[in-house]
Amino acid sequence: LEPDVVVRRQEALAAARLRMQEELNAQAERYKERQRQLEEEKRRQKIAMWESMQEGKSYKGNLKLNQPEVESGASSAVPKSKPNKKPLRGGGYNPLSGEGGGTCSWRPGRRGPSAGG
């Protein structure tokens, strides 16, 4: 291999690494800024909750105000009823008695070493 080709290749590799490192630093900075914003928002919510608690209002009401109004209006109209589900086992099932358990039953293993060949 010719030395100038090797040098050019190493310079290109170093430049690519530098570009990637700058990208990574920019992403880390954006992430830190986002985390700062989230912490500030949490702090504001805690302050608002504390103030409403001091006024004697329910502090849980503030958490619901942060959700969209359309969603809360739709959910308060008619609650959805769950379909009637039958139980998985009969009412007489007792795992300790051994009755009503079906075909599964536990038996202790044989004593002594296994009979291997």
N, C-alpha and C positions, 0 to 999 in steps of 0.2 A: 504494500500500500504506500501511496505517496504521502509525504508528511503534510503537504498543504491541504489535501483532501481530509485527512484526519483532523487537522486543526479546524477546518471549516465545519466539519461534522460536530466537533465538540463545542464550537461557538454556537451553532444552531441549537444544540441540545441545552446549553446553558441559557440561551435566550428563551427557549420554550419553558424551561423550569421557572425562570423569572416571571414569565407571563402567567403561568399557572399559580405561582405563589401570590402574585398581585391579585388574581381573581379570588383566591381563597381568602386573602386578607379583606377584600371588599365584601365578600359574603359574610365573614365573621363580624365585620362592622355593622352590616345591615341587621344581622341576627341580634347583636347587642342592643342596637337601637330599638328593635321590635320588643325585646325583653324589657327594656326600660319603659317603653310605652305601656306594656301590659302591667308592669308593677305600678306605674302611676295611676292607671285606671283602677286597679284593685284598691290602691290607697284611697282614691276618691270615693269608691263605693263604700269602703269601711267608714270613712268620715261621714258620708251621708247616712249610713245605717246608724252610727252612733248619735248623730244629731236627731234623727227621727225617734230613736229610743229615748233620748232625753226629753223630747216633747210628749212622750207617752204614746206614740204611735207604734204600730207593729213593725219591727225591723224586717220581718220576712216579706212584707209588702214591697219593699224596695227592690228585692231580688226579682220579683215578678214584673216590675215596671221596666226592667231592662230588656225583656223579651218583646217581640213585635206585638202591637195591639191587635192585629188581624187574627193572629193565632189564638190569643186569649178570648176573643169574641166568639170564635168558632167553637172552641172547646167547651164554653160555658152553656151552649145551647141545649144539647141533649147528650148525656153521657152514653158512651157505647156499652152495650151489654155483652158480656162474654158468653160464648156458646156453652151450653151445659155439657160438662165433661163427666164421663163416668170414671170412677176410681180405677186405678191400675190393678188393684187386688180386691178380693172380696173382703167384707167386713170382719170375717173370722180369721184373718191371717195373723199368725203370731209366729215369728221366726224362732222363738225359743222353744215352743212346744213341739215343733216338727209337724204340725198338722196344717193342712191347707197350703202348703208350700209348693205343691206340684211335684214334679219329678226330681227336682234338685234336693239332694240331701247329703249332708257331710258325714263321712265316716272316717274314723282314724286309720292311719296307715298301718301296715303290718309291722310287728316288732322285729327287731334284729336287722342285720345287714341285708342289703338288697342282694337278691340272688342273680348275680351277673355271671356271664360265662367267660 
